[in-house]
């Protein structure tokens, strides 16, 4: 058995990195299209940003170390796929519309959002086969309160 907080932290980082790209780039693009008066692009960009924030909450709840049950690190919640698919659809529509409003300079940032969403989809679909180093496939994070936690000892990863 190995300590689990480090594994949860690495997984949280692995998931947050592309998610922060989605949120950050959508915020930057929103500011830019609003300054240019391209109202027809703002709806989808708001959607991408809101879905990114919603995903952040879902991931944080799933990996919350204060949960009272074990977290199966091999199986990320499939509910994460729906907002990710929605982000991809919105980004594809934005890419098409950006070329029609003389906004090809938006395309690289839209591609960054798309790549980040695809990375998250890969992580969810493949589970921990694409997990960061130190997080083993099939591991379960025991994040339930216990006597060890009461004694400030870190929780453990229990492998089958």
N, C-alpha and C positions, 0 to 999 in steps of 0.2 A: 504494500500500500504506500502511496506517495501523497504528499500534501497536495491539496486541491486548489487552494486560492490562487496559486501561480498559474495553474492550468486554466482556470476560469478567467483570470486576467489576460492571459495570452489570447484566448478565444474571443473575449470581449474586444480586445484590440484588433484582432484579425477581422472581426465583423464591423467594428466602428470605422475603420480606415476607409473602406469604399463608401460606407454610409455617409461619412463626413464629406466625401467628395460630392455625393449627390446633393446633400443639403447646401454645402458651400457654393458650388457652381450654380445651382438653381437660384440662390440668393443674388449672386453677382449678375447673372443674366437677367433676373427680374429688374434689378436697378437699371441695367443698361437699356432694356426694351421700354421701360417706363419713361426714361429720359428721352428716348427717340420717338415716343408716342406710338409705338407699335402695340396697340391694345389687343389685337387679335392673337398675340403671342403670350400675353400675360396670364390668360386663364390656364393654359396647359403648364406654364412654368409654376404657377401657384399650386397646381395639382401635384406636380413632381415634388415640390418643396414639402407640401403637406404629407404626401405619402412617405417621404424620407423621414420626416419627424415622427410619423406614426410607427414606422419600422424601428426607429431608434427606441421608442418606448417599449415595443414588443420584445426586442432583443434584450433590453435592460431588465425587463420583468422576467424573461426566461432565464437569464444568467445571474439574477439577483442572489448574492450569497446568503441572504437572510431567509430565503425560501425554506419552508418546512418539509421539503421532500427532496429526494435525490434528483439531480439533473442528468439526463442521459446525454452525454456529450457527443454521442454518435448520431443522434437523431435531432436535428434542429427542427423546429415546428414548421410543418408544411404550409401553415397559414401565411408564412412570410412570402411565399411565391406569388400570391394574388397581387399585393401592392407592387411587387417588383415587376410583374408582367405589365401592370398598369403604367408604371414608370416608362418601360420600354415603348409601349404604344404611344404615350404622350411625347416622348423624345423623337420617335420617328415622325410623328405629325409636325413637331416643331422644326425638325430638319427640313422637311419639305416646304413649310411655310416661310422659313428663314430665307430660303433662296428666292422666294417670290417678293419679299419686301426689301431686297437689296441688303440682306444681312448675312452674307456668307462668312463674315468674321465671327459669327456666333457658332458656326459649325464645329470648330475644335473643342469648345467647352461642352457643347451638346454631346460630342463623341466621348468626352471624359465621363459625363454622366452615364451614358450608355455602357461604357466599359465597366464602370463601378457597379452598375446594376447587374451586368452579366457575371461579374466576379461573385457578387452575393448569391445569385442564383446557383452558380456552381457550388459554392459552399453549402447551401441548403440542400441541393439535390444529392451531392456526393457525401454529405455528412462529414465525418471527421477524416475521411481519406485525404482531404485537402486541408486538414487542420494544421495550425502552426506547430513547429517543433516543440516537443515536450507534452503535447496533448495526444494521447493514444486513442486510436479507434477502439470502440467498445468500452471505453472508460465511463464510469458513472461518477458524478460528483455528489458526494454525501454532504449536502449543505443543511441537513437537519440539525437543529440544536441538540447537543448531547452534553454529557459530562465533560468531554474534552473541550468543547467550545466554551462551556462555563468556566473552564480553567484557562481560557484564552489560547488553547491549542488550535492549530489550523485544522479544518476538516480534511477528509481524505478522499482520494480517488479510489474507488473500489473496482477492480477489474474482474470480469467473469472468469 
